[in-house]
């Protein structure tokens, strides 16, 4: 047998192999393009899903949140916080404020609302709008709610909360500017009660009255409305 005789080789085989290689590369490119496209679509979907929901004023009203067409400023006042330090309009600047009026001897509305505000505040700290938020409880019972009493009370719900008290007329003027009525219930002796609004006022970092959350409250509604307000009014 002649060992120098070349084996029979199909002249088309190299071309077929080259064609198969090109097809394989094209398939890989197509798969990569499809994967990148799908990943982009999913990323956009997740991004939009995580965007805060912005509600219109009418949608907010349906949820018990009322915003003013024009924000309202305050006349000067001088009160005391739970550390017996002066509390004025300056303390309402630099942060968003949720302001609730109540008293430490309140049997139901106040502790319920304060516990709810604690859950709301804690949830906000986990998001984008909690670092510049403060919760303030203003007493409607200054005769019994001393700074020391308020310190124990507000700290029970959250150590970051601020308690405010002061002279009756100063408190009344401040409450009036926030449309918060309150009055002492006749009778009851030393265990008297105080009728007051359960609304929560919201103030912007300029110290302006933006609007209020009407009682009764739910954490989910507060969270949705507050996030919407912050997203649209920063």
C-alpha positions as CSV (number, residue, x, y, z in Angstrom):
1,X,0.0,0.0,0.0
2,X,1.3,3.4,-1.0
3,X,1.7,5.3,2.3
4,X,2.2,8.6,0.5
5,X,-1.3,8.5,-1.0
6,X,-3.4,11.2,0.8
7,X,-6.7,10.2,2.5
8,X,-9.9,11.2,0.7
9,X,-11.0,14.5,2.2
10,X,-14.3,16.2,1.4
11,X,-13.3,19.6,0.1
12,X,-16.5,21.1,1.4
13,X,-15.8,20.0,5.0
14,X,-13.7,23.1,6.1
15,X,-16.4,25.4,4.7
16,X,-19.1,23.5,6.6
17,X,-17.1,23.7,9.8
18,X,-16.6,27.4,9.3
19,X,-20.3,27.9,8.6
20,X,-21.2,25.9,11.8
21,X,-18.8,28.1,13.8
22,X,-20.4,31.3,12.5
23,X,-23.8,30.0,13.3
24,X,-22.8,29.1,16.8
25,X,-21.3,32.6,17.4
26,X,-24.5,34.2,16.0
27,X,-26.6,32.1,18.3
28,X,-24.5,33.1,21.3
29,X,-24.7,36.8,20.3
30,X,-28.5,36.5,19.9
31,X,-28.8,34.9,23.4
32,X,-26.7,37.6,25.0
33,X,-28.8,40.4,23.4
34,X,-32.0,38.7,24.5
35,X,-30.7,38.3,28.1
36,X,-29.5,41.9,28.2
37,X,-32.8,43.1,26.9
38,X,-34.8,41.1,29.4
39,X,-32.5,42.2,32.3
40,X,-33.0,45.8,31.3
41,X,-36.8,45.4,31.2
42,X,-36.8,43.7,34.6
43,X,-34.5,46.4,36.1
44,X,-36.8,49.1,34.8
45,X,-39.9,47.3,36.2
46,X,-38.2,46.9,39.7
47,X,-37.1,50.5,39.6
48,X,-40.6,51.8,38.9
49,X,-42.0,49.3,41.4
50,X,-39.8,50.9,44.1
51,X,-40.7,54.5,43.3
52,X,-42.8,56.2,45.9
53,X,-46.5,56.4,45.1
54,X,-47.5,60.1,44.6
55,X,-51.2,60.7,45.4
56,X,-53.2,63.7,44.2
57,X,-54.8,66.0,46.7
58,X,-58.1,64.4,46.0
59,X,-56.7,60.9,46.6
60,X,-55.2,62.2,49.8
61,X,-58.5,63.6,50.9
62,X,-60.2,60.2,50.4
63,X,-57.6,58.9,52.9
64,X,-58.3,61.6,55.4
65,X,-55.3,63.8,54.6
66,X,-56.0,67.5,53.9
67,X,-53.3,69.8,52.4
68,X,-53.6,73.5,52.2
69,X,-53.3,75.3,48.9
70,X,-50.9,77.7,50.6
71,X,-48.8,76.7,53.6
72,X,-49.4,78.7,56.8
73,X,-46.8,80.3,59.0
74,X,-46.9,80.7,62.8
75,X,-46.8,83.6,65.2
76,X,-44.0,83.3,67.7
77,X,-44.7,81.2,70.8
78,X,-42.6,80.1,73.7
79,X,-43.2,76.7,75.3
80,X,-41.1,74.1,77.1
81,X,-40.0,70.7,75.9
82,X,-39.7,67.5,78.1
83,X,-36.1,68.5,79.0
84,X,-37.4,71.8,80.4
85,X,-35.8,73.6,77.5
86,X,-37.5,76.5,75.6
87,X,-39.4,75.3,72.6
88,X,-40.2,77.9,69.9
89,X,-40.9,78.2,66.2
90,X,-37.2,77.6,65.6
91,X,-37.6,74.0,66.9
92,X,-40.0,73.3,64.0
93,X,-37.5,74.2,61.4
94,X,-35.0,71.9,59.7
95,X,-37.1,68.8,59.9
96,X,-40.6,67.6,58.9
97,X,-42.8,67.5,62.0
98,X,-45.8,65.4,62.9
99,X,-47.5,67.3,65.8
100,X,-50.1,65.6,67.9
101,X,-52.0,67.2,70.9
102,X,-52.8,65.1,73.9
103,X,-52.2,64.6,77.6
104,X,-50.6,62.0,79.8
105,X,-53.8,61.2,81.7
106,X,-55.6,60.5,78.5
107,X,-57.2,57.0,78.8
108,X,-57.4,55.9,75.2
109,X,-56.9,58.2,72.2
110,X,-53.5,59.5,73.2
111,X,-51.7,56.2,74.1
112,X,-53.3,54.6,71.0
113,X,-52.1,57.4,68.7
114,X,-48.6,57.6,70.3
115,X,-48.1,53.8,69.8
116,X,-49.3,54.2,66.2
117,X,-46.9,57.1,65.7
118,X,-44.1,55.0,67.1
119,X,-44.8,52.3,64.5
120,X,-45.0,54.9,61.8
121,X,-41.8,56.6,62.8
122,X,-39.9,53.4,63.1
123,X,-41.0,52.4,59.6
124,X,-40.0,55.7,58.2
125,X,-36.5,55.3,59.6
126,X,-36.1,52.3,57.4
127,X,-36.8,54.3,54.3
128,X,-35.7,57.6,52.7
129,X,-37.8,60.0,54.7
130,X,-37.1,59.2,58.3
131,X,-33.8,60.9,59.0
132,X,-35.3,64.4,58.9
133,X,-38.6,63.6,60.7
134,X,-39.6,64.5,64.2
135,X,-42.7,63.6,66.2
136,X,-44.0,66.2,68.7
137,X,-46.7,65.7,71.3
138,X,-48.1,68.9,72.7
139,X,-49.9,68.8,76.0
140,X,-53.4,70.1,76.3
141,X,-53.2,69.7,80.1
142,X,-50.4,71.9,81.3
143,X,-51.6,71.9,84.9
144,X,-50.7,68.2,85.3
145,X,-48.2,67.6,82.4
146,X,-44.9,69.0,83.7
147,X,-41.8,68.5,81.6
148,X,-40.7,65.7,83.9
149,X,-44.1,64.0,83.4
150,X,-43.9,64.4,79.7
151,X,-40.3,63.0,79.6
152,X,-41.5,59.7,81.1
153,X,-44.6,59.6,78.9
154,X,-43.1,60.3,75.5
155,X,-40.0,58.2,76.2
156,X,-42.2,55.2,76.9
157,X,-43.3,55.2,73.3
158,X,-40.1,56.4,71.6
159,X,-37.0,58.1,73.1
160,X,-36.8,60.3,70.0
161,X,-40.2,61.8,70.5
162,X,-40.5,65.3,71.9
163,X,-43.0,66.3,74.6
164,X,-44.1,70.0,74.8
165,X,-45.9,71.9,77.6
166,X,-46.1,75.4,78.9
167,X,-48.4,78.1,80.0
168,X,-52.0,77.5,79.1
169,X,-52.5,80.7,77.0
170,X,-49.3,79.9,75.0
171,X,-50.5,76.4,74.4
172,X,-53.9,77.5,73.4
173,X,-52.5,80.1,70.9
174,X,-50.3,77.4,69.3
175,X,-53.2,74.9,69.1
176,X,-55.5,77.5,67.6
177,X,-53.0,78.1,64.8
178,X,-53.0,74.4,64.1
179,X,-56.9,74.3,64.2
180,X,-56.7,71.9,67.2
181,X,-59.6,72.6,69.7
182,X,-59.5,71.4,73.3
183,X,-61.3,72.0,76.5
184,X,-61.4,70.7,80.0
185,X,-64.4,68.5,80.8
186,X,-66.4,69.8,83.8
187,X,-66.4,67.7,86.9
188,X,-64.2,64.8,87.7
189,X,-62.2,66.5,90.4
190,X,-58.5,65.8,90.1
191,X,-59.2,63.1,87.6
192,X,-60.7,65.4,85.1
193,X,-60.5,64.7,81.4
194,X,-59.7,67.0,78.4
195,X,-61.6,66.9,75.1
196,X,-59.3,67.4,72.2
197,X,-58.9,66.7,68.5
198,X,-57.1,63.6,67.4
199,X,-55.8,65.1,64.2
200,X,-52.1,65.1,63.5
201,X,-50.6,68.2,62.0
202,X,-47.8,68.0,59.4
203,X,-45.2,70.8,59.2
204,X,-42.5,71.3,56.6
205,X,-38.8,72.1,57.4
206,X,-39.5,75.8,57.0
207,X,-41.8,75.5,60.0
208,X,-44.9,76.0,58.0
209,X,-48.3,74.3,58.5
210,X,-48.8,72.1,55.5
211,X,-51.9,70.2,56.4
212,X,-53.3,67.5,58.7
213,X,-54.2,63.8,59.0
214,X,-57.7,63.4,60.3
215,X,-58.5,60.8,62.9
216,X,-58.9,57.9,63.1
217,X,-55.4,56.9,62.0
218,X,-53.8,53.8,60.5
219,X,-50.1,53.2,60.1
220,X,-50.5,52.1,56.4
221,X,-52.4,55.3,55.6
222,X,-50.0,57.5,57.4
223,X,-47.1,55.9,55.7
224,X,-48.5,56.1,52.2
225,X,-49.7,59.7,52.6
226,X,-46.5,61.0,54.3
227,X,-44.3,59.3,51.6
228,X,-46.5,60.8,48.9
229,X,-46.2,64.3,50.4
230,X,-42.5,64.1,50.8
231,X,-42.0,62.8,47.3
232,X,-44.0,65.7,45.8
233,X,-43.3,68.6,48.1
234,X,-39.6,68.3,48.9
